[in-house]
């Protein structure tokens, strides 16, 4: 079962969030039919989105991230809402032959991209959404999410995700950690933490396997676990949402649908569920 962990350290004045969402991401990537490179990068976007959500004060806030890089995967989306997650990739099974073998960029970087926009949307119930946009500055998804948090929240955060995939393109482990530095912390303490965690690559190795509570204690020796809970994949699509999508079309297009008298099949991009909306339903909805 996928888990979330929240902890705090009085010694270092930090908040710690940790997720292990291996099962959920295995299902998401199965539905998206991702190749091995898209599996890894989509998983990292969803993990980091999840960590963003766990760091929010208000648990009723939905987080949606839109990673629009210039890579072969195209547009990638991650969503976290009340311990439910989902993800989407525009080109999940791009052709491996599209890699530029002469490029200085590795294949992971060519898959996700090294420039573009990372958009983060926060939506509280019954309130208008708040959206922030930052430029993608690195080939590392983790670095770009940390940059987003520093710009939008003005809070320094150490963030790291790790995805291990076996030879059959099955996710063996998908974990992430965010260590958020609270206000008024001394600069020397920040430097101590930076030395303790090392590079993102070193941190990835530390969180990749083992008991999560022990990992947190190993990284922050006085950490107190405040919460352990479940997280799972769940899609928020519905027949009602499918009908609403049709009514976003122009009047001419809706009239054309009526004239053809053909039922519409709407496919959810996240879970691949199909919804049939009949012409009668469209007419009844428009006349109500």
HELIX and SHEET records of a PDB file:
HELIX    1   1 UNK A   22  UNK A   32  1                                  11    
HELIX    2   2 UNK A   36  UNK A   54  1                                  19    
HELIX    3   3 UNK A   96  UNK A   98  5                                   3    
HELIX    4   4 UNK A  107  UNK A  112  1                                   6    
HELIX    5   5 UNK A  141  UNK A  152  1                                  12    
HELIX    6   6 UNK A  187  UNK A  197  1                                  11    
HELIX    7   7 UNK A  200  UNK A  207  1                                   8    
HELIX    8   8 UNK A  212  UNK A  219  1                                   8    
HELIX    9   9 UNK A  239  UNK A  246  1                                   8    
HELIX   10  10 UNK A  251  UNK A  260  1                                  10    
HELIX   11  11 UNK A  279  UNK A  287  1                                   9    
SHEET    1   A 5 UNK A 157  UNK A 165  0                                        
SHEET    2   A 5 UNK A 171  UNK A 181 -1                                        
SHEET    3   A 5 UNK A  14  UNK A  20 -1                                        
SHEET    4   A 5 UNK A   3  UNK A   9 -1                                        
SHEET    5   A 5 UNK A 224  UNK A 230 -1                                        
SHEET    1   B 6 UNK A 130  UNK A 135  0                                        
SHEET    2   B 6 UNK A 116  UNK A 124 -1                                        
SHEET    3   B 6 UNK A  61  UNK A  69 -1                                        
SHEET    4   B 6 UNK A  75  UNK A  81 -1                                        
SHEET    5   B 6 UNK A  84  UNK A  89 -1                                        
SHEET    6   B 6 UNK A 232  UNK A 233  1                                        
SHEET    1   C 2 UNK A 264  UNK A 267  0                                        
SHEET    2   C 2 UNK A 274  UNK A 277 -1                                        
END                                                                             
